[in-house]
Amino acid sequence: MSNRRIAFRNARLIDPASGLDVKGGLLVENGRIADVGPRLFNDAEPGDPEIIDCHGLVLAPGLIDCRVFTGEPGSEHRETLETASEAAAAGGVTTIVTMPNTNPVIDEPSLVDFIRRRAAATAKVRVAPAAALTRGLAGETMTEIGLLKEAGAVAFTDGDRTVANTRVMRRALAYAATFDSLVIGHAEDPDLTAGTATTESEFATRLGLPAAPALAEVIIVERDIRLVEMTGARYHFGQISTRAALDAIGEAKRRGLPITCGVSAHHLMLNELDVGAYYTFRKVKPPLRPESDRAAMVEGVANGLIDVIVSSHEPQGADTKRQTFASAAFGAVGLETLLPAGLNLYHDGRIGLSALLACLTSAPARLLGLPGGILAKGAPADLVLLDEGEPFVVDEKALRSRAHNSAFDGRKFQGRAQKTFVGGECVFSRR
Amino acid sequence: MTSAPAAPILKTSHLLGIESLSPSEITALLDLAETYVVLNRAPDKKAAVLKGRTLINLFFEASTRTQSSFELAGKRLGADVLNMSVKTSSVSKGETLIDTASTLNAMRPDILVVRHQDSGAAELLSRKLDCSVVNAGDGAHEHPTQALLDALTIKRRHGGFENLTVAICGDVLHSRVARSNLRLLAMMSARVRLIAPRTLLPADADRFGVEIFTDMKQGLAGVDIVMMLRLQLERMAGAFVPSTREYFRFYGLDREKLGYAKPGALVMHPGPMNRGVEIASDIADDIAVSLISEQVEMGVAIRMAVLDALARGIA
């Protein structure tokens, strides 16, 4: 952490947590926000601090991405914590929540410790490890949720796997509730989706692809809502993709259940037709859905039913993606395109800038109990300086991630991070 | 003991659970047991109150402690004691149990002590047999003599139950000991707390007039008695709790956690203990806090009192 004093002046301060959206300045001391407000550094140049003139650009809390797969440990050729953190920094993301789907699986306190140490030694951004909910992600026996939480796990999840056994899920949720731990679930009925590559539809039929019905999602969503009602566990659906799931979650929220949900940038930006001619970089999990579902996801973000937007960053190499669509691996990288994809909703007039940033900063911070995601005195100086209007074209070859399997290659976006700060330290600066 | 004509104590001819006892019956049983504590500490431990009677110990579940306690109780009171250990067979249990009951009934026992893995087994036998039936533990339902011996142990230390706070910790879900104890303690006006992870708390546990805690330190704050429950090995490996080390870390009784209880708080355990799982060895072995050996001693006395009371007939 920097012990320097840094003064940001002439910024458009946006803090979704407090609703602040005002021209002003921000002072960083010892890696934390020492002061923030409209009149700060307006006229007089303060004495000693280093000055960063923001030229009217948006200064906001750094993004918190709740769903990041890396390859460390076990598949470092795809991504390491270091390369993922470089991609994150370039995307304005200052905290990544890493999924436990590695080799070995993060299901032991010592492995949580390993991730934290490796992150401290190599990563440019903060790494908040999620631990497995069941041992080996096998869906059979729960992990040591108490000890894993003490070791620093921020949430418990089997990543992109659904716990098929309802009895195991019931007990895991009840046990997690004992420790007030957040469970992040993945909603895809494993039997309905086994061996399939996309969502059941006319388009899938034309392509001749093995497909699963979209209700594979809502079946698990409804099951888990019932289990949450019984066990009182705090439950977050990592990413949903269908209107049916959104409706079920909306109803659960109205009943006051401790349930939240996220959506990936892919499911906000793309629909099933974007698979085009078997484009494997758009084979994601859950699969891209019909346009009506995509529109429902945008609606969910706009009306606040969807709490967070995630990248679902999942690096894959040529070995796993240069395959037929049915054989190719699921997943797309997304850390560097999370903010631009989100800003797309803003430019389309679907959501205000502050409300959008809430889905990327204060909401995930609150969900995970993280200290960042807020512009307040004493908070970590995790910041992004962003130009919400800058147009650019995504070039997969220019991505910092070790893997380049972006679903948005060639896509025109407007707005991205210019500078990123973690604990007051500049970890990314464009140009 | 002199054999003066003794007044009846119980209103029923069986002891199937604490549920069917009244506070006055419990008090009378505890008072009677006190006299047997004295007898058991004397060189001549024999009484003649069951002279000529036949007691059958019918155990469908292995139990060294309870079975030998009942055997000794019966023998000290002068009864002929027959121990029958029945291995669980794969045949339909209900049928076997009733068949066994008719066979035993033909042998004309006076008292049958039964332990069975299924809840309600003692109740079923009591309806099929002509003798008195004592429930020595049925499934996750009741274990009345354990609760009575625990009560006797507590009463001898504290004089009574009012104003006492007792924490029952661990696998409440599967525990007949917990169920009998919380019934008895509530009936005798003690305050009861249950401490367990949510996976080991039964449904609607809050409906039993108890306070429920999932954090052991909070739950132990200010308690007079800490009652630990046994966690069976097959329940530790991920089904109800993830591991023994995690269980001990959060729900095992060690010095640190016991420090949250009232100074001088006492520790009980129905046995057999899993050292290092639900209780640290140094606490189990510390005679200043552990009542575990005393519980075993009170067990014989309370079972003598129960057998005596049943032999006296209905009040």
Interface residues (C-beta under 8 A of the other chain):
Chain A: R135 E140 T141 M142 T143 E144 I145 G146 L147 R171 A174 Y175 A177 T178 T231 G232
Chain B: P197 R198 T199 T214 A237 G238 A239 F240 V241 P242 S243 R245 E246 R249 F250
